[in-house]
Amino acid sequence: MASQTSTATTPASVGARRRLKLLLIVVVLFMSWAVYTLLLQYHQSNIRTGQLREVKSRLSEIQAKNQSLQQEIDRLNDPEYIGQIARKEQGMGLPGEKPIQVDK
C-alpha cells in the first residue's frame, strides 16, 4: 500500500508545479505588459510636456505682440500722436506752420 500512496502524491505534486509555472508565466507576462505601458505613457508625457512648453512660449510672444498693438491703437486715438505722424511722415502741418528742413 505504501507504493500506492507515493504514486498518488506524485501526480498531484506534478500538477501543482505545472499550475505554479503557469501562474508564474501569467504574472511575468502581466508585469511585462505593465512596464511596457508605463514606459509608453512616460514617453508620451514627455512629448506632451515639450509641446506644452512650446505652445506657452508662442502664447507669451503673441500676448506681448497683442499688448504692443493695443498700445499702438491707444496712441492712434490720441490727436497729438496723429499730428506727430502727419508732420513727420506725411509732411503735413497745421495751418500757419512752416516746415523746417535741415541740410547736412
Backbone as ProteinMPNN parsed JSONL, in Angstrom:
{"seq_chain_A": "MASQTSTATTPASVGARRRLKLLLIVVVLFMSWAVYTLLLQYHQSNIRTGQLREVKSRLSEIQAKNQSLQQEIDRLNDPEYIGQIARKEQGMGLPGEKPIQVDK", "coords_chain_A": {"N_chain_A": [[0.786, -1.181, 0.0], [2.028, 1.158, 0.483], [3.307, 1.892, -1.813], [1.207, 2.693, -3.408], [0.284, 5.083, -2.22], [2.496, 6.746, -2.601], [2.567, 6.913, -5.354], [0.194, 8.164, -5.76], [0.543, 10.711, -4.665], [2.489, 11.775, -6.242], [1.491, 12.507, -8.928], [-0.167, 14.622, -8.138], [1.606, 16.509, -7.061], [3.064, 17.078, -9.315], [1.106, 18.273, -10.893], [0.597, 20.517, -9.335], [3.023, 21.852, -9.554], [2.983, 22.413, -12.276], [0.796, 24.159, -12.376], [1.838, 26.24, -10.821], [3.989, 27.05, -12.449], [2.549, 27.911, -14.685], [1.101, 30.007, -13.506], [3.241, 31.661, -12.803], [4.199, 32.322, -15.358], [2.004, 33.753, -16.323], [1.996, 35.905, -14.524], [4.5, 37.057, -15.097], [4.105, 37.796, -17.788], [2.025, 39.659, -17.436], [3.317, 41.622, -15.863], [5.31, 42.411, -17.653], [3.736, 43.588, -19.668], [2.655, 45.672, -18.141], [4.943, 47.21, -17.5], [5.756, 47.935, -20.088], [3.53, 49.506, -20.863], [3.699, 51.527, -18.943], [6.194, 52.728, -19.617], [5.596, 53.597, -22.209], [3.564, 55.487, -21.69], [5.05, 57.312, -20.171], [6.857, 58.228, -22.088], [5.058, 59.45, -23.92], [4.071, 61.406, -22.234], [6.33, 63.018, -21.878], [6.603, 63.986, -24.48], [4.215, 65.459, -24.734], [4.667, 67.352, -22.727], [6.796, 68.806, -23.803], [5.5, 69.87, -26.067], [3.593, 71.446, -24.781], [5.232, 73.311, -23.494], [6.301, 74.613, -25.737], [3.971, 75.726, -26.866], [3.174, 77.429, -24.794], [5.28, 79.232, -24.882], [4.915, 80.37, -27.432], [2.424, 81.509, -26.933], [3.041, 83.475, -25.001], [4.651, 85.159, -26.57], [2.797, 86.01, -28.481], [0.955, 87.293, -26.841], [2.533, 89.417, -25.942], [2.958, 90.747, -28.359], [0.306, 91.396, -28.941], [-0.259, 93.138, -26.832], [1.494, 95.218, -27.485], [0.384, 96.037, -29.93], [-2.093, 96.876, -28.993], [-1.334, 99.07, -27.452], [-0.436, 100.7, -29.519], [-2.858, 101.126, -30.844], [-4.189, 102.579, -28.861], [-2.553, 104.842, -28.835], [-3.009, 105.802, -31.406], [-5.518, 106.81, -31.141], [-5.107, 109.178, -29.956], [-5.088, 112.58, -30.538], [-2.794, 114.219, -30.58], [-0.671, 112.451, -31.115], [-1.399, 111.574, -33.669], [-1.099, 113.966, -35.035], [1.689, 114.258, -34.831], [2.55, 112.113, -36.39], [1.485, 112.863, -38.861], [2.947, 115.192, -39.374], [5.617, 114.291, -39.342], [5.851, 111.967, -41.055], [4.178, 112.404, -43.264], [4.57, 114.983, -44.008], [2.814, 116.961, -43.481], [1.093, 119.704, -41.89], [-0.175, 121.962, -39.378], [-2.472, 124.662, -40.075], [-0.731, 127.58, -40.941], [1.717, 126.717, -39.965], [5.144, 126.318, -40.699], [7.205, 124.105, -42.336], [10.402, 123.036, -41.235], [13.454, 122.445, -42.721], [16.384, 120.668, -42.412], [19.573, 120.754, -43.638], [22.299, 118.622, -44.161]], "CA_chain_A": [[0.0, 0.0, 0.0], [2.902, 2.308, 0.542], [3.6, 2.294, -3.185], [0.034, 3.366, -3.953], [0.231, 6.452, -1.71], [3.562, 7.53, -3.215], [2.177, 7.177, -6.737], [-0.951, 9.071, -5.735], [1.012, 12.059, -4.366], [3.361, 12.239, -7.316], [0.772, 13.268, -9.95], [-0.689, 15.857, -7.55], [2.693, 17.485, -6.947], [3.399, 17.474, -10.688], [0.044, 19.203, -11.29], [0.803, 21.764, -8.595], [4.171, 22.51, -10.175], [2.533, 22.938, -13.565], [-0.043, 25.33, -12.093], [2.737, 27.296, -10.375], [4.703, 27.534, -13.629], [1.577, 28.658, -15.477], [0.848, 31.244, -12.779], [4.457, 32.47, -12.95], [4.213, 32.833, -16.734], [0.953, 34.777, -16.417], [2.46, 37.072, -13.769], [5.593, 37.66, -15.854], [3.508, 38.461, -18.95], [1.302, 40.844, -16.966], [4.289, 42.631, -15.444], [5.941, 42.915, -18.874], [2.765, 44.491, -20.272], [2.537, 46.853, -17.279], [6.163, 48.007, -17.678], [5.671, 48.499, -21.434], [2.522, 50.564, -20.823], [4.25, 52.621, -18.143], [7.22, 53.404, -20.416], [4.92, 54.27, -23.308], [2.907, 56.672, -21.136], [6.111, 58.244, -19.784], [7.347, 58.825, -23.332], [4.018, 60.342, -24.415], [4.014, 62.538, -21.301], [7.458, 63.893, -22.216], [6.271, 64.651, -25.74], [3.173, 66.454, -24.438], [5.28, 68.42, -21.944], [7.536, 69.631, -24.765], [4.522, 70.611, -26.864], [3.006, 72.454, -23.903], [6.244, 74.35, -23.306], [6.372, 75.363, -26.986], [2.738, 76.498, -27.016], [3.223, 78.511, -23.816], [6.229, 80.21, -25.395], [4.234, 81.096, -28.505], [1.361, 82.301, -26.317], [3.62, 84.676, -24.384], [5.064, 86.04, -27.666], [1.59, 86.585, -29.082], [0.397, 88.234, -25.873], [3.381, 90.614, -25.968], [2.639, 91.445, -29.61], [-1.042, 91.925, -28.772], [-0.153, 94.294, -25.951], [2.137, 96.267, -28.263], [-0.607, 96.543, -30.881], [-3.12, 97.594, -28.23], [-0.748, 100.368, -27.136], [-0.443, 101.475, -30.759], [-4.25, 101.548, -31.046], [-4.461, 103.655, -27.906], [-1.829, 106.029, -29.282], [-3.656, 106.319, -32.616], [-6.723, 107.529, -30.735], [-4.67, 110.446, -29.387], [-4.894, 113.55, -31.625], [-1.412, 114.707, -30.565], [0.153, 111.446, -31.805], [-1.764, 111.613, -35.084], [-0.446, 115.159, -35.564], [3.121, 113.969, -34.964], [2.72, 111.235, -37.558], [1.199, 113.652, -40.062], [4.063, 116.117, -39.611], [6.878, 113.582, -39.57], [5.852, 111.028, -42.175], [3.423, 112.873, -44.406], [4.976, 116.336, -44.353], [1.672, 117.849, -43.275], [1.198, 120.555, -40.717], [-1.35, 122.761, -39.063], [-2.47, 125.919, -40.835], [0.183, 128.587, -40.422], [3.023, 126.127, -39.625], [6.094, 126.201, -41.81], [8.144, 123.02, -42.06], [11.81, 123.386, -41.225], [14.274, 121.379, -43.262], [17.768, 120.811, -42.026], [20.509, 120.123, -44.58], [23.532, 118.16, -43.531]], "C_chain_A": [[0.839, 1.26, 0.0], [3.218, 2.792, -0.867], [2.408, 3.011, -3.822], [-0.053, 4.818, -3.471], [1.319, 7.304, -2.334], [3.231, 7.832, -4.668], [1.002, 8.142, -6.791], [-0.499, 10.502, -5.468], [1.877, 12.611, -5.495], [2.589, 12.989, -8.399], [0.212, 14.585, -9.391], [0.401, 16.911, -7.458], [3.129, 17.963, -8.336], [2.368, 18.483, -11.186], [0.196, 20.545, -10.602], [1.975, 22.54, -9.197], [3.78, 23.128, -11.519], [1.685, 24.196, -13.363], [0.819, 26.506, -11.636], [3.52, 27.893, -11.549], [3.777, 28.381, -14.499], [1.27, 30.003, -14.815], [2.046, 32.192, -12.909], [4.526, 33.085, -14.342], [3.189, 33.956, -16.891], [1.406, 36.046, -15.699], [3.571, 37.793, -14.527], [5.043, 38.404, -17.078], [2.772, 39.738, -18.536], [2.27, 41.951, -16.578], [5.011, 43.224, -16.655], [5.019, 43.922, -19.559], [2.661, 45.79, -19.463], [3.754, 47.767, -17.442], [6.154, 48.672, -19.05], [4.693, 49.67, -21.464], [3.038, 51.767, -20.051], [5.29, 53.407, -18.933], [6.602, 54.176, -21.576], [4.239, 55.552, -22.817], [3.931, 57.72, -20.711], [6.645, 58.98, -21.011], [6.327, 59.821, -23.887], [3.888, 61.577, -23.523], [5.143, 63.518, -21.592], [7.191, 64.659, -23.502], [5.258, 65.762, -25.492], [3.743, 67.63, -23.631], [6.068, 69.36, -22.851], [6.595, 70.469, -25.616], [3.899, 71.729, -26.038], [3.965, 73.619, -23.699], [6.33, 75.238, -24.554], [5.145, 76.257, -27.168], [2.703, 77.665, -26.018], [4.18, 79.606, -24.271], [5.587, 81.044, -26.503], [3.135, 81.987, -27.947], [1.918, 83.577, -25.708], [4.087, 85.661, -25.456], [3.856, 86.747, -28.271], [0.942, 87.583, -28.13], [1.209, 89.525, -25.843], [3.09, 91.434, -27.226], [1.26, 92.087, -29.525], [-1.024, 93.175, -27.907], [0.476, 95.477, -26.686], [1.153, 96.882, -29.253], [-1.714, 97.323, -30.175], [-2.612, 98.98, -27.826], [-0.74, 101.273, -28.365], [-1.853, 101.971, -31.078], [-4.592, 102.703, -30.124], [-3.775, 104.951, -28.333], [-2.474, 106.637, -30.52], [-4.971, 107.03, -32.298], [-6.386, 108.894, -30.13], [-4.407, 111.448, -30.527], [-3.458, 114.097, -31.695], [-0.491, 113.752, -31.329], [-0.14, 111.446, -33.302], [-1.115, 112.831, -35.744], [1.04, 114.949, -35.765], [3.379, 113.108, -36.186], [2.516, 112.033, -38.842], [2.359, 114.591, -40.384], [5.312, 115.371, -40.042], [6.853, 112.774, -40.867], [5.184, 111.589, -43.425], [3.816, 114.287, -44.846], [3.83, 117.327, -44.202], [1.903, 118.694, -42.04], [-0.103, 121.283, -40.475], [-1.316, 124.047, -39.893], [-1.576, 126.957, -40.158], [1.54, 128.03, -40.032], [3.887, 126.069, -40.879], [7.071, 125.079, -41.465], [9.592, 123.519, -42.135], [12.59, 122.194, -41.754], [15.722, 121.672, -42.921], [18.618, 120.053, -43.028], [21.769, 119.744, -43.834], [24.724, 118.584, -44.336]], "O_chain_A": [[0.385, 2.314, -0.444], [3.38, 3.993, -1.082], [2.599, 3.858, -4.695], [-0.429, 5.697, -4.247], [1.092, 8.489, -2.579], [3.58, 8.902, -5.168], [0.838, 8.863, -7.775], [-1.106, 11.433, -5.998], [1.967, 13.828, -5.66], [3.031, 14.077, -8.767], [0.132, 15.57, -10.125], [0.154, 18.082, -7.744], [3.517, 19.119, -8.506], [2.735, 19.457, -11.843], [-0.044, 21.591, -11.207], [1.907, 23.762, -9.329], [4.203, 24.236, -11.849], [1.838, 25.178, -14.089], [0.56, 27.646, -12.02], [3.69, 29.11, -11.627], [4.171, 29.439, -14.99], [1.19, 31.024, -15.497], [1.868, 33.394, -13.104], [4.878, 34.256, -14.482], [3.47, 34.981, -17.513], [1.217, 37.147, -16.215], [3.576, 39.023, -14.586], [5.473, 39.52, -17.368], [2.881, 40.769, -19.2], [2.055, 43.109, -16.936], [5.293, 44.422, -16.676], [5.468, 44.987, -19.982], [2.588, 46.877, -20.036], [3.597, 48.986, -17.513], [6.506, 49.845, -19.169], [5.002, 50.717, -22.033], [2.832, 52.907, -20.467], [5.267, 54.637, -18.918], [7.036, 55.285, -21.889], [4.335, 56.591, -23.471], [3.687, 58.914, -20.884], [6.858, 60.192, -20.979], [6.701, 60.925, -24.284], [3.622, 62.673, -24.016], [4.93, 64.73, -21.554], [7.514, 65.843, -23.605], [5.424, 66.878, -25.983], [3.34, 68.774, -23.837], [6.011, 70.578, -22.682], [6.858, 71.647, -25.859], [3.7, 72.836, -26.539], [3.555, 74.78, -23.728], [6.421, 76.461, -24.447], [5.269, 77.411, -27.577], [2.256, 78.761, -26.358], [3.908, 80.789, -24.062], [5.7, 82.269, -26.514], [2.932, 83.1, -28.433], [1.335, 84.649, -25.875], [3.94, 86.87, -25.282], [3.9, 87.948, -28.537], [0.432, 88.613, -28.57], [0.641, 90.611, -25.731], [2.987, 92.659, -27.168], [1.072, 93.211, -29.991], [-1.698, 94.159, -28.215], [0.033, 96.614, -26.523], [1.093, 98.103, -29.398], [-2.213, 98.316, -30.704], [-3.367, 99.951, -27.855], [-1.006, 102.471, -28.262], [-2.027, 103.102, -31.53], [-5.206, 103.685, -30.542], [-4.35, 106.033, -28.207], [-2.488, 107.858, -30.671], [-5.476, 107.784, -33.13], [-7.287, 109.677, -29.828], [-3.578, 111.177, -31.396], [-2.973, 114.403, -32.784], [0.366, 114.191, -32.097], [0.778, 111.329, -34.113], [-0.636, 112.745, -36.875], [1.601, 115.408, -36.76], [4.326, 113.351, -36.933], [3.282, 111.894, -39.796], [2.71, 114.762, -41.552], [5.986, 115.768, -40.993], [7.761, 112.899, -41.689], [5.599, 111.269, -44.539], [3.438, 114.732, -45.93], [3.889, 118.426, -44.753], [2.805, 118.425, -41.246], [-1.024, 121.217, -41.289], [-0.256, 124.467, -40.356], [-1.664, 127.176, -38.95], [2.456, 128.814, -39.784], [3.4, 125.8, -41.977], [7.695, 125.108, -40.404], [9.942, 124.323, -42.999], [12.409, 121.068, -41.29], [16.214, 122.782, -43.12], [18.417, 118.858, -43.248], [22.238, 120.484, -42.969], [25.858, 118.286, -43.962]]}, "name": "protein", "num_of_chains": 1, "seq": "MASQTSTATTPASVGARRRLKLLLIVVVLFMSWAVYTLLLQYHQSNIRTGQLREVKSRLSEIQAKNQSLQQEIDRLNDPEYIGQIARKEQGMGLPGEKPIQVDK"}
